[in-house]
């Protein structure tokens, strides 16, 4: 089941980033009145009681005039409406109710999405409560007073948000179709890829509404197998500045990746891997998804017999944190190698759901330990007792050792490489947790 998505919407300087940081538990967004804040993380996984959800800060850069503020707010509200399961609408008790709050509230009401109305900067409940009641006039439910800076009222707010999450019982119907997200910067050819995949005459197509979001997912049948493609291509590019566009596409990528089994990261062959490609790839890697890198517009590249090798090397260097990802060179325009993506998707899904017997795993690890001694510190050597696989999607392993501090990252990587040598696991990340077990 994918995590619910919660988006924060609000005017500049009402405390969106402060609330985001209070919930994420660390200083992720830099709270400063400086443009270009898109370099910061704008999403985080939040755990509350027994629930986990993905929080997104939709805040853009500081606008100058009131007209721009309204346009900005509308843009944020559109992003939130489109991608979120629940919207946090944040207002400021000290500034009071302003015209643009009412206009955005109107949009949110029409979206029929659950909205939790937050009145921020209520540092003293006795003093500010009469001012909080004014926000009932927005007509989108009961205002919840909080102080993001002092972390007051956060629990009540989270309880209210959690009430709107989809119930697990409703999710029990298991959808067997692989879910594939096509992500990448604007203009790399994501829409063209979907259209080409749809345009094959052996493919039957039907549009099915995404269950929890408004985005339309597309079902494609290839060789009697059904796939659901999650398209993140519908970016509205109304004279938007680059930073805002980048933020927008990253928000879209987070929401699509969250719902997918396999993520196809689309790169423009004529541009090479950009910083934004690496960011989007990092989101999929962090979330443990199956990954395919599709280098599109390959028809536009002048080639000799070394081109593929050199290009692969370049991609691997920049995306070195995901050396397991599969690479395919395609052209959405000509259809070159595009149907090979289906074989790759099948292989990646098979690998991400692969389970290895504990006995076999321990044999591999014993052999690896014999070949390269575990690290030691001040005369104490790391002992590995045993390893076991605890889950799939991505394959996740727990290693039991005598002392967690001795388990260096490089040795975990060494063991991962030995396991990959034996079982491949192409296209999927592997996760390792180290647990300490005292010697008897």
C-alpha positions in Angstrom: 0.0 0.0 0.0 1.5 3.4 -1.0 1.8 6.0 1.7 -0.8 8.8 1.8 0.5 12.1 0.5 -0.1 15.3 2.5 0.7 18.7 1.0 1.2 22.0 2.8 -0.4 25.1 1.1 -0.2 28.7 2.3 0.8 32.2 1.6 4.5 33.3 1.9 5.7 33.8 5.4 2.9 32.0 7.2 5.3 29.3 8.4 5.1 26.5 5.8 8.8 25.6 6.1 8.7 25.9 9.9 5.8 23.5 10.1 7.5 21.2 7.6 10.6 21.1 9.8 8.7 20.6 13.0 7.0 17.6 11.5 10.1 16.2 9.8 12.0 16.5 13.0 15.0 18.0 11.4 16.0 21.2 9.7 15.4 20.1 6.1 14.0 23.3 4.5 16.2 26.4 5.2 13.9 28.9 6.7 15.2 32.1 5.1 13.7 34.8 2.9 16.0 34.0 0.1 15.0 32.9 -3.4 16.2 29.7 -4.9 15.2 27.6 -1.9 14.5 24.7 -4.2 17.9 23.2 -3.4 16.3 22.0 -0.1 14.4 18.9 0.5 10.8 19.5 0.0 9.4 16.1 1.0 9.8 13.9 4.0 8.3 10.7 5.4 6.6 11.3 8.7 5.7 8.7 11.3 2.8 9.4 13.6 1.6 6.7 16.0 1.3 3.6 13.7 1.0 5.6 10.4 3.5 6.8 7.9 2.7 9.5 5.3 4.7 11.6 2.8 4.7 15.3 3.6 5.3 17.8 0.7 6.0 21.5 1.1 4.5 23.2 -2.0 5.9 26.6 -1.1 7.4 28.5 -4.1 9.8 31.4 -4.0 8.9 34.8 -2.6 6.6 36.8 -4.9 6.9 40.6 -5.1 3.4 42.0 -5.7 0.0 41.1 -4.4 -1.1 39.9 -7.9 1.8 37.5 -8.1 1.1 36.3 -4.5 -2.4 35.2 -5.7 -1.1 33.5 -8.8 1.5 31.8 -6.7 -1.1 30.6 -4.2 -3.3 29.3 -7.0 -0.3 27.4 -8.5 0.5 25.8 -5.1 -3.2 25.0 -4.5 -3.3 23.3 -8.0 -0.3 21.2 -7.3 -1.7 20.2 -3.9 -5.1 19.4 -5.3 -3.6 17.3 -8.0 -1.2 15.3 -6.0 -2.3 15.1 -2.4 -4.7 12.8 -0.5 -5.0 15.4 2.3 -4.2 19.2 2.1 -2.9 21.2 5.0 -4.0 24.8 4.5 -1.9 27.0 6.7 -2.8 30.6 7.7 -1.3 33.2 10.0 -3.2 34.4 13.1 -1.0 37.5 13.4 -1.8 38.6 9.8 -5.4 37.6 10.2 -7.7 36.5 7.4 -6.7 38.0 4.1 -8.4 38.1 0.7 -6.0 35.6 -1.0 -6.7 33.1 1.9 -10.4 33.2 1.0 -9.7 32.7 -2.8 -7.5 29.7 -2.2 -10.0 28.2 0.3 -12.6 28.5 -2.4 -10.4 26.5 -4.8 -9.7 23.9 -2.2 -13.4 23.5 -1.3 -14.2 22.9 -5.0 -11.5 20.2 -5.2 -13.5 17.9 -2.8 -10.2 16.8 -1.3 -10.0 16.7 2.5 -8.5 20.0 3.8 -7.2 20.5 7.3 -7.2 24.2 8.2 -4.3 25.3 10.4 -3.9 28.7 12.0 -0.2 29.1 12.8 1.8 31.4 15.2 -0.7 30.8 18.0 2.0 30.9 20.7 -0.5 31.7 23.5 -3.8 30.0 23.2 -5.6 32.3 25.7 -4.5 35.4 24.0 -5.0 34.4 20.3 -8.1 32.1 20.4 -10.6 34.9 19.6 -8.6 35.7 16.5 -8.6 32.0 15.5 -12.4 31.9 15.3 -12.3 34.4 12.5 -11.0 31.7 10.2 -14.3 29.8 10.4 -15.4 32.4 7.8 -13.3 30.4 5.2 -16.0 27.7 5.3 -13.6 24.8 5.1 -14.0 23.4 8.5 -12.7 23.9 12.0 -9.5 25.9 12.3 -6.8 24.1 14.4 -4.5 26.5 16.3 -0.8 25.6 16.2 2.5 27.2 16.8 5.0 25.5 14.4 7.9 27.3 15.9 7.0 26.2 19.5 5.5 22.8 18.4 2.2 23.5 20.1 -1.0 21.8 18.8 1.0 19.6 16.5 -0.5 16.4 17.9 -4.1 17.6 17.5 -3.3 18.6 13.9 -1.8 15.1 13.1 -4.8 13.4 14.6 -7.1 15.4 12.3 -4.9 14.7 9.2 -4.9 10.9 10.0 -8.7 10.8 10.1 -8.7 11.5 6.3 -6.3 8.7 5.3 -7.7 5.9 3.2 -8.8 2.9 5.4 -6.7 -0.2 5.0 -9.8 -2.4 4.5 -10.5 -0.5 1.3 -7.1 -1.3 0.0 -7.3 -5.0 0.5 -8.2 -5.8 -3.1 -4.8 -6.7 -4.4 -4.0 -5.2 -7.8 -1.6 -7.6 -9.5 -0.7 -5.2 -12.4 2.8 -3.8 -12.2 2.7 -0.1 -11.7 5.4 1.8 -13.7 6.1 5.5 -13.2 7.8 7.4 -16.0 9.7 10.3 -14.4 12.2 12.9 -15.5 12.7 16.6 -16.2 10.2 18.4 -18.4 10.7 17.9 -22.1 12.7 14.7 -22.0 9.9 12.9 -23.8 7.9 11.2 -21.1 4.5 11.9 -22.9 6.0 10.7 -26.2 7.1 7.4 -24.5 3.6 6.7 -23.2 2.1 7.6 -26.6 4.5 5.4 -28.4 3.8 2.5 -26.0 0.1 3.1 -26.6 0.5 3.5 -30.4 1.7 -0.1 -31.0 -1.1 -1.9 -32.8 -0.8 -5.0 -30.5 -1.6 -2.9 -27.5 -5.1 -2.4 -26.2 -5.6 0.7 -24.1 -8.1 2.0 -21.6 -7.9 5.0 -19.3 -8.5 4.2 -15.7 -8.7 6.9 -13.0 -6.0 6.7 -10.4 -7.6 5.4 -7.3 -6.3 7.9 -4.8 -5.2 10.8 -6.9 -6.7 12.7 -9.8 -4.0 11.8 -12.2 -5.1 9.5 -15.0 -3.2 6.2 -15.0 -3.0 4.4 -18.3 -3.4 0.6 -18.6 -1.3 -1.0 -21.4 -1.5 -4.6 -22.3 1.6 -6.1 -23.8 1.8 -9.8 -24.8 -1.3 -10.6 -22.6 0.1 -8.9 -19.5 -1.4 -5.7 -18.0 0.7 -2.8 -16.8 -0.4 0.5 -15.3 1.7 3.5 -16.4 1.7 6.5 -14.1 2.4 9.5 -16.2 4.0 12.5 -14.6 4.2 14.4 -17.9 1.3 16.8 -17.6 3.3 19.8 -16.4 1.6 23.1 -16.9 4.3 25.5 -18.2 2.6 28.9 -18.0 5.6 31.3 -18.2 6.9 29.6 -15.1 10.4 30.4 -13.9 12.9 27.6 -13.9 13.1 27.0 -10.2 9.4 26.8 -9.7 9.2 24.3 -12.6 12.0 22.2 -11.1 10.2 22.2 -7.7 6.9 21.3 -9.4 8.4 18.3 -11.3 10.1 17.0 -8.2 6.8 17.1 -6.3 5.2 15.2 -9.2 8.0 12.7 -9.2 7.7 12.1 -5.4 4.0 11.3 -5.7 4.4 9.1 -8.8 7.4 7.2 -7.4 5.5 6.6 -4.2 2.8 4.7 -6.1 5.1 2.7 -8.4 6.7 -0.7 -8.4 9.2 0.3 -11.1 10.4 3.7 -11.9 11.7 4.6 -15.4 14.0 7.6 -15.1 14.0 9.3 -18.5 17.1 11.2 -19.5 17.6 13.3 -22.6 20.5 11.8 -24.6 21.3 15.2 -26.1 21.7 16.8 -22.6 23.2 14.0 -20.6 22.5 13.4 -16.9 21.7 16.8 -15.2 21.6 17.7 -11.6 17.8 17.5 -11.6 17.9 14.0 -13.1 20.1 12.9 -10.2 17.7 14.4 -7.7 14.7 12.6 -9.2 16.8 9.4 -9.4 17.7 9.9 -5.7 14.0 9.9 -4.8 13.4 6.6 -6.5 16.6 5.1 -5.0 15.7 6.3 -1.4 12.3 4.7 -1.7 13.7 1.4 -2.7 11.9 1.1 -6.0 12.9 -0.9 -9.0 14.8 1.4 -11.4 15.3 1.5 -15.2 17.2 4.4 -16.8 15.8 5.2 -20.2 18.1 7.3 -22.3 15.7 8.9 -24.8 16.3 10.7 -28.1 19.1 8.2 -28.9 18.3 8.7 -32.6 19.6 12.3 -32.2 23.1 11.2 -31.2 25.9 10.7 -33.7 27.3 7.3 -32.9 30.2 5.0 -33.5 31.0 1.6 -32.0 32.1 3.1 -28.7 29.2 5.5 -28.1 27.0 3.2 -26.0 29.9 2.1 -23.8 31.1 5.7 -23.2 27.6 7.0 -22.6 26.9 4.2 -20.1 30.1 4.9 -18.3 29.1 8.6 -18.0 25.6 7.8 -16.7 27.1 5.3 -14.2 29.6 7.9 -12.9 27.0 10.5 -12.2 24.4 8.1 -10.8 27.0 6.1 -8.9 24.7 5.6 -5.9 22.5 3.3 -8.0 24.9 1.1 -10.0 22.3 -1.6 -9.9 19.9 0.3 -12.2 19.4 -1.1 -15.7 20.1 1.2 -18.7 18.2 1.2 -22.0 18.9 3.5 -25.0 15.6 4.3 -26.7 13.9 6.8 -29.0 10.3 7.6 -28.3 10.1 9.3 -31.7 11.2 6.4 -33.8 10.1 3.6 -31.4 13.6 2.3 -31.3 14.0 -0.4 -28.6 11.0 1.0 -26.7 9.2 -2.3 -26.3 12.3 -3.8 -24.7 11.3 -1.8 -21.7 8.5 -4.4 -21.0 11.1 -7.2 -20.7 13.2 -5.0 -18.4 10.1 -4.1 -16.2 9.3 -7.8 -15.8 12.9 -8.6 -14.9 13.2 -5.8 -12.4 9.9 -6.8 -10.7 11.1 -10.4 -10.5 14.3 -9.3 -8.9 12.7 -6.9 -6.4 10.4 -9.7 -5.2 13.1 -12.3 -5.0 13.5 -14.2 -1.7 16.7 -16.0 -0.8 16.7 -18.9 1.7 18.5 -18.1 5.0 20.8 -21.1 4.6 22.0 -20.0 1.2 22.5 -16.4 2.3 24.6 -17.5 5.2 26.8 -19.7 3.0 27.5 -16.7 0.8 28.3 -14.4 3.7 30.6 -17.1 5.4 32.5 -17.4 2.1 32.7 -13.6 1.8 34.0 -13.3 5.4 36.6 -15.9 4.7 37.8 -14.0 1.7 37.9 -10.6 3.4 38.2 -10.3 7.1 35.6 -8.1 8.8 36.9 -4.8 10.2 38.3 -4.4 13.7 38.8 -1.5 16.1 41.1 -1.3 19.1 41.6 -5.0 19.1 37.9 -5.9 18.8 36.9 -7.6 15.6 33.4 -7.6 14.0 31.7 -11.0 14.1 28.8 -11.7 11.8 26.5 -14.3 13.4 24.0 -14.7 10.7 22.0 -12.9 8.0 18.3 -13.3 7.0 16.0 -11.7 4.4 13.0 -10.1 6.1 11.1 -8.5 3.2 10.9 -7.8 -0.6 10.2 -4.6 -2.7 13.1 -3.9 -2.1 14.8 -7.1 -0.8 15.7 -6.2 2.8 18.2 -8.1 5.0 19.0 -8.1 8.7 22.6 -8.9 9.7 23.2 -9.9 13.3 26.6 -9.0 14.6 28.5 -8.6 17.9 29.0 -4.8 17.7 27.1 -2.5 15.4 29.8 0.2 15.6 32.3 -2.1 13.9 30.1 -2.7 10.8 31.5 -0.1 8.5 29.5 1.1 5.5 32.2 -0.2 3.2 31.9 -3.7 4.6 28.1 -3.7 4.2 28.7 -2.7 0.6 31.2 -5.5 0.2 28.6 -8.1 1.4 26.0 -6.5 -0.8 28.3 -7.0 -3.8 28.9 -10.6 -3.0 25.1 -11.2 -2.7 24.6 -9.5 -6.0 27.4 -11.6 -7.6 25.3 -14.7 -6.7 21.8 -13.5 -7.4 22.1 -10.5 -9.7 19.2 -8.4 -8.2 19.5 -6.2 -11.3 17.4 -3.1 -11.3 16.6 -3.2 -7.6 18.3 -1.6 -4.5 19.0 -3.8 -1.5 18.5 -2.6 2.1 20.5 -3.8 5.0 19.8 -3.4 8.7 22.5 -4.3 11.3 21.3 -5.7 14.7 23.5 -6.4 17.7 23.3 -9.7 19.5 25.3 -10.2 22.6 27.5 -13.3 22.7 26.3 -16.0 25.0 
